[in-house]
Amino acid sequence: MKTNPDYNCPLCPRLVAFRHKWREAEPEWHNGPVDTWAPTAEDGGDASVRLLIIGLAPGLRGANRTARPFTGDYAGDL
């Protein structure tokens, strides 16, 4: 099972346009998909799950800049 999209994945035109806009605006930033994890039987996940979106992750000035999720953007108090 493939768990990470290609760096220039073309499947969602809206995300493609977003990446191109920010690659022009901030060429030093990562501006690509951030590696993810896939659910496995060992961690109790269901391998048939294709996509799970829990909420809006901060990333415009954090993960998009550093390629590390949850760094640099304020997400609120948990």
HTML snippet that shows the backbone in 3Dmol.js (N, CA, C, O; Angstrom):
<script src="https://3Dmol.org/build/3Dmol-min.js"></script>
<div id="view" style="width:600px;height:400px;position:relative"></div>
<script>
const pdb = `
ATOM      1  N   MET A   1       0.846  -1.172   0.000  1.00  0.00           N
ATOM      2  CA  MET A   1       0.000   0.000   0.000  1.00  0.00           C
ATOM      3  C   MET A   1       0.901   1.247   0.000  1.00  0.00           C
ATOM      4  O   MET A   1       1.841   1.337   0.790  1.00  0.00           O
ATOM      5  N   LYS A   2       0.616   2.172  -0.860  1.00  0.00           N
ATOM      6  CA  LYS A   2       1.366   3.419  -0.920  1.00  0.00           C
ATOM      7  C   LYS A   2       0.832   4.354   0.162  1.00  0.00           C
ATOM      8  O   LYS A   2      -0.374   4.581   0.253  1.00  0.00           O
ATOM      9  N   THR A   3       1.727   4.890   0.974  1.00  0.00           N
ATOM     10  CA  THR A   3       1.282   5.728   2.084  1.00  0.00           C
ATOM     11  C   THR A   3       1.580   7.208   1.893  1.00  0.00           C
ATOM     12  O   THR A   3       0.957   8.043   2.548  1.00  0.00           O
ATOM     13  N   ASN A   4       2.503   7.549   1.026  1.00  0.00           N
ATOM     14  CA  ASN A   4       2.863   8.947   0.830  1.00  0.00           C
ATOM     15  C   ASN A   4       2.657   9.352  -0.620  1.00  0.00           C
ATOM     16  O   ASN A   4       3.013   8.600  -1.527  1.00  0.00           O
ATOM     17  N   PRO A   5       2.090  10.524  -0.852  1.00  0.00           N
ATOM     18  CA  PRO A   5       1.918  10.976  -2.239  1.00  0.00           C
ATOM     19  C   PRO A   5       3.260  11.354  -2.840  1.00  0.00           C
ATOM     20  O   PRO A   5       4.199  11.689  -2.118  1.00  0.00           O
ATOM     21  N   ASP A   6       3.352  11.299  -4.167  1.00  0.00           N
ATOM     22  CA  ASP A   6       4.541  11.775  -4.846  1.00  0.00           C
ATOM     23  C   ASP A   6       4.699  13.266  -4.581  1.00  0.00           C
ATOM     24  O   ASP A   6       3.712  13.957  -4.327  1.00  0.00           O
ATOM     25  N   TYR A   7       5.912  13.761  -4.636  1.00  0.00           N
ATOM     26  CA  TYR A   7       6.182  15.172  -4.356  1.00  0.00           C
ATOM     27  C   TYR A   7       5.367  16.084  -5.273  1.00  0.00           C
ATOM     28  O   TYR A   7       4.886  17.125  -4.827  1.00  0.00           O
ATOM     29  N   ASN A   8       5.208  15.721  -6.521  1.00  0.00           N
ATOM     30  CA  ASN A   8       4.439  16.526  -7.476  1.00  0.00           C
ATOM     31  C   ASN A   8       3.136  15.836  -7.871  1.00  0.00           C
ATOM     32  O   ASN A   8       2.740  15.885  -9.035  1.00  0.00           O
ATOM     33  N   CYS A   9       2.473  15.200  -6.924  1.00  0.00           N
ATOM     34  CA  CYS A   9       1.233  14.474  -7.191  1.00  0.00           C
ATOM     35  C   CYS A   9       0.214  15.376  -7.899  1.00  0.00           C
ATOM     36  O   CYS A   9      -0.080  16.466  -7.408  1.00  0.00           O
ATOM     37  N   PRO A  10      -0.334  14.937  -9.055  1.00  0.00           N
ATOM     38  CA  PRO A  10      -1.252  15.774  -9.822  1.00  0.00           C
ATOM     39  C   PRO A  10      -2.734  15.471  -9.592  1.00  0.00           C
ATOM     40  O   PRO A  10      -3.579  16.040 -10.282  1.00  0.00           O
ATOM     41  N   LEU A  11      -3.072  14.596  -8.649  1.00  0.00           N
ATOM     42  CA  LEU A  11      -4.447  14.116  -8.534  1.00  0.00           C
ATOM     43  C   LEU A  11      -5.471  15.175  -8.131  1.00  0.00           C
ATOM     44  O   LEU A  11      -6.632  15.082  -8.530  1.00  0.00           O
ATOM     45  N   CYS A  12      -5.074  16.166  -7.360  1.00  0.00           N
ATOM     46  CA  CYS A  12      -6.025  17.199  -6.929  1.00  0.00           C
ATOM     47  C   CYS A  12      -5.603  18.544  -7.515  1.00  0.00           C
ATOM     48  O   CYS A  12      -4.639  19.144  -7.040  1.00  0.00           O
ATOM     49  N   PRO A  13      -6.309  19.029  -8.543  1.00  0.00           N
ATOM     50  CA  PRO A  13      -5.924  20.287  -9.183  1.00  0.00           C
ATOM     51  C   PRO A  13      -5.853  21.471  -8.215  1.00  0.00           C
ATOM     52  O   PRO A  13      -5.013  22.355  -8.382  1.00  0.00           O
ATOM     53  N   ARG A  14      -6.715  21.496  -7.219  1.00  0.00           N
ATOM     54  CA  ARG A  14      -6.699  22.604  -6.261  1.00  0.00           C
ATOM     55  C   ARG A  14      -5.406  22.609  -5.444  1.00  0.00           C
ATOM     56  O   ARG A  14      -4.829  23.669  -5.199  1.00  0.00           O
ATOM     57  N   LEU A  15      -4.953  21.427  -5.022  1.00  0.00           N
ATOM     58  CA  LEU A  15      -3.701  21.356  -4.275  1.00  0.00           C
ATOM     59  C   LEU A  15      -2.497  21.628  -5.168  1.00  0.00           C
ATOM     60  O   LEU A  15      -1.510  22.211  -4.720  1.00  0.00           O
ATOM     61  N   VAL A  16      -2.574  21.208  -6.432  1.00  0.00           N
ATOM     62  CA  VAL A  16      -1.501  21.504  -7.383  1.00  0.00           C
ATOM     63  C   VAL A  16      -1.345  23.019  -7.519  1.00  0.00           C
ATOM     64  O   VAL A  16      -0.230  23.538  -7.461  1.00  0.00           O
ATOM     65  N   ALA A  17      -2.462  23.727  -7.699  1.00  0.00           N
ATOM     66  CA  ALA A  17      -2.423  25.190  -7.826  1.00  0.00           C
ATOM     67  C   ALA A  17      -1.877  25.835  -6.551  1.00  0.00           C
ATOM     68  O   ALA A  17      -1.107  26.792  -6.614  1.00  0.00           O
ATOM     69  N   PHE A  18      -2.280  25.305  -5.398  1.00  0.00           N
ATOM     70  CA  PHE A  18      -1.800  25.831  -4.123  1.00  0.00           C
ATOM     71  C   PHE A  18      -0.286  25.672  -4.013  1.00  0.00           C
ATOM     72  O   PHE A  18       0.414  26.611  -3.636  1.00  0.00           O
ATOM     73  N   ARG A  19       0.220  24.480  -4.343  1.00  0.00           N
ATOM     74  CA  ARG A  19       1.668  24.247  -4.275  1.00  0.00           C
ATOM     75  C   ARG A  19       2.426  25.164  -5.228  1.00  0.00           C
ATOM     76  O   ARG A  19       3.450  25.737  -4.858  1.00  0.00           O
ATOM     77  N   HIS A  20       1.925  25.302  -6.451  1.00  0.00           N
ATOM     78  CA  HIS A  20       2.604  26.165  -7.421  1.00  0.00           C
ATOM     79  C   HIS A  20       2.638  27.614  -6.941  1.00  0.00           C
ATOM     80  O   HIS A  20       3.658  28.289  -7.079  1.00  0.00           O
ATOM     81  N   LYS A  21       1.533  28.093  -6.380  1.00  0.00           N
ATOM     82  CA  LYS A  21       1.478  29.462  -5.870  1.00  0.00           C
ATOM     83  C   LYS A  21       2.541  29.679  -4.800  1.00  0.00           C
ATOM     84  O   LYS A  21       3.267  30.672  -4.829  1.00  0.00           O
ATOM     85  N   TRP A  22       2.629  28.744  -3.854  1.00  0.00           N
ATOM     86  CA  TRP A  22       3.566  28.921  -2.750  1.00  0.00           C
ATOM     87  C   TRP A  22       4.997  28.611  -3.140  1.00  0.00           C
ATOM     88  O   TRP A  22       5.926  29.137  -2.526  1.00  0.00           O
ATOM     89  N   ARG A  23       5.201  27.770  -4.144  1.00  0.00           N
ATOM     90  CA  ARG A  23       6.575  27.556  -4.624  1.00  0.00           C
ATOM     91  C   ARG A  23       7.118  28.832  -5.253  1.00  0.00           C
ATOM     92  O   ARG A  23       8.309  29.121  -5.139  1.00  0.00           O
ATOM     93  N   GLU A  24       6.258  29.597  -5.914  1.00  0.00           N
ATOM     94  CA  GLU A  24       6.679  30.871  -6.485  1.00  0.00           C
ATOM     95  C   GLU A  24       6.894  31.917  -5.388  1.00  0.00           C
ATOM     96  O   GLU A  24       7.863  32.676  -5.425  1.00  0.00           O
ATOM     97  N   ALA A  25       5.992  31.950  -4.422  1.00  0.00           N
ATOM     98  CA  ALA A  25       6.065  32.950  -3.353  1.00  0.00           C
ATOM     99  C   ALA A  25       7.211  32.673  -2.379  1.00  0.00           C
ATOM    100  O   ALA A  25       7.865  33.605  -1.912  1.00  0.00           O
ATOM    101  N   GLU A  26       7.456  31.413  -2.075  1.00  0.00           N
ATOM    102  CA  GLU A  26       8.468  31.026  -1.085  1.00  0.00           C
ATOM    103  C   GLU A  26       9.318  29.875  -1.635  1.00  0.00           C
ATOM    104  O   GLU A  26       9.142  28.731  -1.215  1.00  0.00           O
ATOM    105  N   PRO A  27      10.230  30.158  -2.562  1.00  0.00           N
ATOM    106  CA  PRO A  27      10.984  29.081  -3.210  1.00  0.00           C
ATOM    107  C   PRO A  27      11.907  28.294  -2.279  1.00  0.00           C
ATOM    108  O   PRO A  27      12.314  27.184  -2.623  1.00  0.00           O
ATOM    109  N   GLU A  28      12.243  28.840  -1.114  1.00  0.00           N
ATOM    110  CA  GLU A  28      13.121  28.132  -0.180  1.00  0.00           C
ATOM    111  C   GLU A  28      12.366  27.133   0.704  1.00  0.00           C
ATOM    112  O   GLU A  28      12.981  26.329   1.405  1.00  0.00           O
ATOM    113  N   TRP A  29      11.051  27.189   0.666  1.00  0.00           N
ATOM    114  CA  TRP A  29      10.245  26.302   1.500  1.00  0.00           C
ATOM    115  C   TRP A  29      10.147  24.923   0.879  1.00  0.00           C
ATOM    116  O   TRP A  29      10.461  24.741  -0.298  1.00  0.00           O
ATOM    117  N   HIS A  30       9.709  23.950   1.672  1.00  0.00           N
ATOM    118  CA  HIS A  30       9.505  22.571   1.205  1.00  0.00           C
ATOM    119  C   HIS A  30       8.420  22.509   0.129  1.00  0.00           C
ATOM    120  O   HIS A  30       8.646  21.934  -0.936  1.00  0.00           O
ATOM    121  N   ASN A  31       7.273  23.077   0.383  1.00  0.00           N
ATOM    122  CA  ASN A  31       6.167  23.161  -0.586  1.00  0.00           C
ATOM    123  C   ASN A  31       5.827  21.838  -1.262  1.00  0.00           C
ATOM    124  O   ASN A  31       5.683  21.782  -2.484  1.00  0.00           O
ATOM    125  N   GLY A  32       5.703  20.809  -0.497  1.00  0.00           N
ATOM    126  CA  GLY A  32       5.319  19.517  -1.035  1.00  0.00           C
ATOM    127  C   GLY A  32       4.643  18.698   0.040  1.00  0.00           C
ATOM    128  O   GLY A  32       4.556  19.138   1.187  1.00  0.00           O
ATOM    129  N   PRO A  33       4.163  17.514  -0.302  1.00  0.00           N
ATOM    130  CA  PRO A  33       3.531  16.655   0.705  1.00  0.00           C
ATOM    131  C   PRO A  33       4.505  16.307   1.821  1.00  0.00           C
ATOM    132  O   PRO A  33       5.692  16.090   1.576  1.00  0.00           O
ATOM    133  N   VAL A  34       4.003  16.257   3.028  1.00  0.00           N
ATOM    134  CA  VAL A  34       4.791  15.850   4.187  1.00  0.00           C
ATOM    135  C   VAL A  34       4.544  14.369   4.408  1.00  0.00           C
ATOM    136  O   VAL A  34       3.405  13.908   4.333  1.00  0.00           O
ATOM    137  N   ASP A  35       5.611  13.618   4.682  1.00  0.00           N
ATOM    138  CA  ASP A  35       5.462  12.177   4.896  1.00  0.00           C
ATOM    139  C   ASP A  35       4.410  11.877   5.948  1.00  0.00           C
ATOM    140  O   ASP A  35       4.265  12.603   6.931  1.00  0.00           O
ATOM    141  N   THR A  36       3.685  10.802   5.726  1.00  0.00           N
ATOM    142  CA  THR A  36       2.641  10.375   6.643  1.00  0.00           C
ATOM    143  C   THR A  36       2.916   8.953   7.108  1.00  0.00           C
ATOM    144  O   THR A  36       3.952   8.380   6.772  1.00  0.00           O
ATOM    145  N   TRP A  37       2.014   8.389   7.863  1.00  0.00           N
ATOM    146  CA  TRP A  37       2.116   6.997   8.280  1.00  0.00           C
ATOM    147  C   TRP A  37       0.853   6.290   7.817  1.00  0.00           C
ATOM    148  O   TRP A  37      -0.190   6.911   7.610  1.00  0.00           O
ATOM    149  N   ALA A  38       0.967   5.007   7.664  1.00  0.00           N
ATOM    150  CA  ALA A  38      -0.192   4.207   7.262  1.00  0.00           C
ATOM    151  C   ALA A  38      -0.597   3.312   8.423  1.00  0.00           C
ATOM    152  O   ALA A  38       0.266   2.796   9.132  1.00  0.00           O
ATOM    153  N   PRO A  39      -1.894   3.119   8.628  1.00  0.00           N
ATOM    154  CA  PRO A  39      -2.322   2.235   9.706  1.00  0.00           C
ATOM    155  C   PRO A  39      -1.902   0.792   9.413  1.00  0.00           C
ATOM    156  O   PRO A  39      -1.983   0.323   8.278  1.00  0.00           O
ATOM    157  N   THR A  40      -1.464   0.119  10.438  1.00  0.00           N
ATOM    158  CA  THR A  40      -1.081  -1.289  10.308  1.00  0.00           C
ATOM    159  C   THR A  40      -1.801  -2.093  11.378  1.00  0.00           C
ATOM    160  O   THR A  40      -2.320  -1.537  12.345  1.00  0.00           O
ATOM    161  N   ALA A  41      -1.825  -3.394  11.197  1.00  0.00           N
ATOM    162  CA  ALA A  41      -2.459  -4.268  12.181  1.00  0.00           C
ATOM    163  C   ALA A  41      -1.751  -4.162  13.529  1.00  0.00           C
ATOM    164  O   ALA A  41      -2.385  -4.299  14.576  1.00  0.00           O
ATOM    165  N   GLU A  42      -0.441  -3.918  13.509  1.00  0.00           N
ATOM    166  CA  GLU A  42       0.326  -3.842  14.753  1.00  0.00           C
ATOM    167  C   GLU A  42      -0.106  -2.663  15.628  1.00  0.00           C
ATOM    168  O   GLU A  42      -0.093  -2.769  16.854  1.00  0.00           O
ATOM    169  N   ASP A  43      -0.493  -1.530  15.002  1.00  0.00           N
ATOM    170  CA  ASP A  43      -0.906  -0.384  15.808  1.00  0.00           C
ATOM    171  C   ASP A  43      -2.420  -0.283  15.942  1.00  0.00           C
ATOM    172  O   ASP A  43      -2.937   0.731  16.411  1.00  0.00           O
ATOM    173  N   GLY A  44      -3.131  -1.328  15.532  1.00  0.00           N
ATOM    174  CA  GLY A  44      -4.577  -1.352  15.696  1.00  0.00           C
ATOM    175  C   GLY A  44      -5.332  -0.673  14.582  1.00  0.00           C
ATOM    176  O   GLY A  44      -6.551  -0.524  14.655  1.00  0.00           O
ATOM    177  N   GLY A  45      -4.618  -0.256  13.545  1.00  0.00           N
ATOM    178  CA  GLY A  45      -5.265   0.429  12.428  1.00  0.00           C
ATOM    179  C   GLY A  45      -5.918  -0.542  11.467  1.00  0.00           C
ATOM    180  O   GLY A  45      -5.640  -1.741  11.488  1.00  0.00           O
ATOM    181  N   ASP A  46      -6.774  -0.021  10.639  1.00  0.00           N
ATOM    182  CA  ASP A  46      -7.459  -0.811   9.623  1.00  0.00           C
ATOM    183  C   ASP A  46      -6.828  -0.501   8.278  1.00  0.00           C
ATOM    184  O   ASP A  46      -6.936   0.628   7.800  1.00  0.00           O
ATOM    185  N   ALA A  47      -6.176  -1.467   7.658  1.00  0.00           N
ATOM    186  CA  ALA A  47      -5.467  -1.271   6.402  1.00  0.00           C
ATOM    187  C   ALA A  47      -6.399  -0.875   5.263  1.00  0.00           C
ATOM    188  O   ALA A  47      -5.928  -0.396   4.232  1.00  0.00           O
ATOM    189  N   SER A  48      -7.711  -1.061   5.419  1.00  0.00           N
ATOM    190  CA  SER A  48      -8.632  -0.694   4.349  1.00  0.00           C
ATOM    191  C   SER A  48      -8.946   0.807   4.345  1.00  0.00           C
ATOM    192  O   SER A  48      -9.556   1.308   3.400  1.00  0.00           O
ATOM    193  N   VAL A  49      -8.536   1.519   5.390  1.00  0.00           N
ATOM    194  CA  VAL A  49      -8.760   2.960   5.446  1.00  0.00           C
ATOM    195  C   VAL A  49      -7.862   3.626   4.420  1.00  0.00           C
ATOM    196  O   VAL A  49      -6.653   3.396   4.404  1.00  0.00           O
ATOM    197  N   ARG A  50      -8.447   4.450   3.565  1.00  0.00           N
ATOM    198  CA  ARG A  50      -7.691   5.099   2.502  1.00  0.00           C
ATOM    199  C   ARG A  50      -7.280   6.519   2.873  1.00  0.00           C
ATOM    200  O   ARG A  50      -6.200   6.968   2.488  1.00  0.00           O
ATOM    201  N   LEU A  51      -8.122   7.228   3.611  1.00  0.00           N
ATOM    202  CA  LEU A  51      -7.822   8.607   3.975  1.00  0.00           C
ATOM    203  C   LEU A  51      -8.605   8.959   5.229  1.00  0.00           C
ATOM    204  O   LEU A  51      -9.797   8.668   5.331  1.00  0.00           O
ATOM    205  N   LEU A  52      -7.936   9.577   6.166  1.00  0.00           N
ATOM    206  CA  LEU A  52      -8.588  10.023   7.390  1.00  0.00           C
ATOM    207  C   LEU A  52      -8.163  11.455   7.651  1.00  0.00           C
ATOM    208  O   LEU A  52      -6.979  11.727   7.849  1.00  0.00           O
ATOM    209  N   ILE A  53      -9.121  12.376   7.651  1.00  0.00           N
ATOM    210  CA  ILE A  53      -8.837  13.771   7.943  1.00  0.00           C
ATOM    211  C   ILE A  53      -9.484  14.090   9.277  1.00  0.00           C
ATOM    212  O   ILE A  53     -10.706  14.026   9.414  1.00  0.00           O
ATOM    213  N   ILE A  54      -8.673  14.431  10.249  1.00  0.00           N
ATOM    214  CA  ILE A  54      -9.170  14.696  11.592  1.00  0.00           C
ATOM    215  C   ILE A  54      -9.528  16.161  11.752  1.00  0.00           C
ATOM    216  O   ILE A  54     -10.504  16.478  12.432  1.00  0.00           O
ATOM    217  N   GLY A  55      -8.793  17.035  11.165  1.00  0.00           N
ATOM    218  CA  GLY A  55      -9.047  18.464  11.281  1.00  0.00           C
ATOM    219  C   GLY A  55      -8.034  19.216  10.444  1.00  0.00           C
ATOM    220  O   GLY A  55      -7.201  18.619   9.762  1.00  0.00           O
ATOM    221  N   LEU A  56      -8.114  20.509  10.505  1.00  0.00           N
ATOM    222  CA  LEU A  56      -7.173  21.316   9.750  1.00  0.00           C
ATOM    223  C   LEU A  56      -5.850  21.375  10.502  1.00  0.00           C
ATOM    224  O   LEU A  56      -5.782  21.868  11.627  1.00  0.00           O
ATOM    225  N   ALA A  57      -4.824  20.876   9.878  1.00  0.00           N
ATOM    226  CA  ALA A  57      -3.507  20.898  10.498  1.00  0.00           C
ATOM    227  C   ALA A  57      -2.806  22.205  10.153  1.00  0.00           C
ATOM    228  O   ALA A  57      -2.841  22.637   9.001  1.00  0.00           O
ATOM    229  N   PRO A  58      -2.178  22.833  11.124  1.00  0.00           N
ATOM    230  CA  PRO A  58      -1.421  24.027  10.803  1.00  0.00           C
ATOM    231  C   PRO A  58      -0.260  23.636   9.903  1.00  0.00           C
ATOM    232  O   PRO A  58       0.372  22.603  10.125  1.00  0.00           O
ATOM    233  N   GLY A  59       0.023  24.423   8.918  1.00  0.00           N
ATOM    234  CA  GLY A  59       1.111  24.023   8.043  1.00  0.00           C
ATOM    235  C   GLY A  59       1.595  25.083   7.091  1.00  0.00           C
ATOM    236  O   GLY A  59       2.674  24.930   6.519  1.00  0.00           O
ATOM    237  N   LEU A  60       0.854  26.146   6.892  1.00  0.00           N
ATOM    238  CA  LEU A  60       1.252  27.116   5.881  1.00  0.00           C
ATOM    239  C   LEU A  60       2.641  27.676   6.153  1.00  0.00           C
ATOM    240  O   LEU A  60       3.473  27.721   5.247  1.00  0.00           O
ATOM    241  N   ARG A  61       2.902  28.094   7.356  1.00  0.00           N
ATOM    242  CA  ARG A  61       4.216  28.661   7.676  1.00  0.00           C
ATOM    243  C   ARG A  61       5.070  27.709   8.509  1.00  0.00           C
ATOM    244  O   ARG A  61       6.189  28.047   8.895  1.00  0.00           O
ATOM    245  N   GLY A  62       4.543  26.525   8.783  1.00  0.00           N
ATOM    246  CA  GLY A  62       5.290  25.538   9.562  1.00  0.00           C
ATOM    247  C   GLY A  62       5.729  24.378   8.697  1.00  0.00           C
ATOM    248  O   GLY A  62       6.832  24.392   8.149  1.00  0.00           O
ATOM    249  N   ALA A  63       4.877  23.373   8.567  1.00  0.00           N
ATOM    250  CA  ALA A  63       5.236  22.172   7.815  1.00  0.00           C
ATOM    251  C   ALA A  63       5.544  22.477   6.353  1.00  0.00           C
ATOM    252  O   ALA A  63       6.411  21.836   5.759  1.00  0.00           O
ATOM    253  N   ASN A  64       4.862  23.423   5.781  1.00  0.00           N
ATOM    254  CA  ASN A  64       5.120  23.765   4.386  1.00  0.00           C
ATOM    255  C   ASN A  64       6.510  24.379   4.227  1.00  0.00           C
ATOM    256  O   ASN A  64       7.135  24.251   3.174  1.00  0.00           O
ATOM    257  N   ARG A  65       6.984  25.040   5.269  1.00  0.00           N
ATOM    258  CA  ARG A  65       8.303  25.675   5.223  1.00  0.00           C
ATOM    259  C   ARG A  65       9.407  24.684   5.577  1.00  0.00           C
ATOM    260  O   ARG A  65      10.475  24.698   4.965  1.00  0.00           O
ATOM    261  N   THR A  66       9.150  23.815   6.573  1.00  0.00           N
ATOM    262  CA  THR A  66      10.209  22.968   7.130  1.00  0.00           C
ATOM    263  C   THR A  66      10.137  21.509   6.707  1.00  0.00           C
ATOM    264  O   THR A  66      11.112  20.777   6.878  1.00  0.00           O
ATOM    265  N   ALA A  67       9.004  21.066   6.156  1.00  0.00           N
ATOM    266  CA  ALA A  67       8.742  19.655   5.849  1.00  0.00           C
ATOM    267  C   ALA A  67       8.599  18.827   7.116  1.00  0.00           C
ATOM    268  O   ALA A  67       8.683  17.600   7.067  1.00  0.00           O
ATOM    269  N   ARG A  68       8.383  19.488   8.258  1.00  0.00           N
ATOM    270  CA  ARG A  68       8.113  18.812   9.526  1.00  0.00           C
ATOM    271  C   ARG A  68       6.753  19.290  10.009  1.00  0.00           C
ATOM    272  O   ARG A  68       6.571  20.487  10.232  1.00  0.00           O
ATOM    273  N   PRO A  69       5.784  18.377  10.179  1.00  0.00           N
ATOM    274  CA  PRO A  69       4.455  18.814  10.598  1.00  0.00           C
ATOM    275  C   PRO A  69       4.460  19.428  11.998  1.00  0.00           C
ATOM    276  O   PRO A  69       5.266  19.060  12.852  1.00  0.00           O
ATOM    277  N   PHE A  70       3.543  20.367  12.210  1.00  0.00           N
ATOM    278  CA  PHE A  70       3.284  20.981  13.510  1.00  0.00           C
ATOM    279  C   PHE A  70       4.465  21.780  14.048  1.00  0.00           C
ATOM    280  O   PHE A  70       4.672  21.826  15.261  1.00  0.00           O
ATOM    281  N   THR A  71       5.240  22.406  13.175  1.00  0.00           N
ATOM    282  CA  THR A  71       6.315  23.282  13.627  1.00  0.00           C
ATOM    283  C   THR A  71       6.119  24.647  12.991  1.00  0.00           C
ATOM    284  O   THR A  71       5.939  24.747  11.777  1.00  0.00           O
ATOM    285  N   GLY A  72       6.153  25.683  13.788  1.00  0.00           N
ATOM    286  CA  GLY A  72       6.122  27.037  13.263  1.00  0.00           C
ATOM    287  C   GLY A  72       4.753  27.682  13.155  1.00  0.00           C
ATOM    288  O   GLY A  72       4.681  28.895  12.959  1.00  0.00           O
ATOM    289  N   ASP A  73       3.677  26.943  13.271  1.00  0.00           N
ATOM    290  CA  ASP A  73       2.337  27.509  13.196  1.00  0.00           C
ATOM    291  C   ASP A  73       1.632  27.279  14.524  1.00  0.00           C
ATOM    292  O   ASP A  73       1.726  26.198  15.106  1.00  0.00           O
ATOM    293  N   TYR A  74       0.931  28.289  14.997  1.00  0.00           N
ATOM    294  CA  TYR A  74       0.181  28.167  16.236  1.00  0.00           C
ATOM    295  C   TYR A  74      -1.107  27.396  15.974  1.00  0.00           C
ATOM    296  O   TYR A  74      -1.886  27.773  15.098  1.00  0.00           O
ATOM    297  N   ALA A  75      -1.336  26.328  16.718  1.00  0.00           N
ATOM    298  CA  ALA A  75      -2.512  25.487  16.524  1.00  0.00           C
ATOM    299  C   ALA A  75      -3.564  25.690  17.606  1.00  0.00           C
ATOM    300  O   ALA A  75      -4.608  25.038  17.588  1.00  0.00           O
ATOM    301  N   GLY A  76      -3.298  26.577  18.534  1.00  0.00           N
ATOM    302  CA  GLY A  76      -4.221  26.759  19.642  1.00  0.00           C
ATOM    303  C   GLY A  76      -3.768  25.963  20.848  1.00  0.00           C
ATOM    304  O   GLY A  76      -2.810  25.194  20.768  1.00  0.00           O
ATOM    305  N   ASP A  77      -4.434  26.138  21.931  1.00  0.00           N
ATOM    306  CA  ASP A  77      -4.103  25.416  23.155  1.00  0.00           C
ATOM    307  C   ASP A  77      -4.883  24.120  23.198  1.00  0.00           C
ATOM    308  O   ASP A  77      -6.101  24.113  23.013  1.00  0.00           O
ATOM    309  N   LEU A  78      -4.192  23.035  23.437  1.00  0.00           N
ATOM    310  CA  LEU A  78      -4.851  21.726  23.528  1.00  0.00           C
ATOM    311  C   LEU A  78      -5.099  21.361  24.963  1.00  0.00           C
ATOM    312  O   LEU A  78      -5.646  20.294  25.243  1.00  0.00           O
TER     313      LEU A  78
END
`;
const viewer = $3Dmol.createViewer("view");
viewer.addModel(pdb, "pdb");
viewer.setStyle({}, {cartoon: {color: "spectrum"}});
viewer.zoomTo();
viewer.render();
</script>
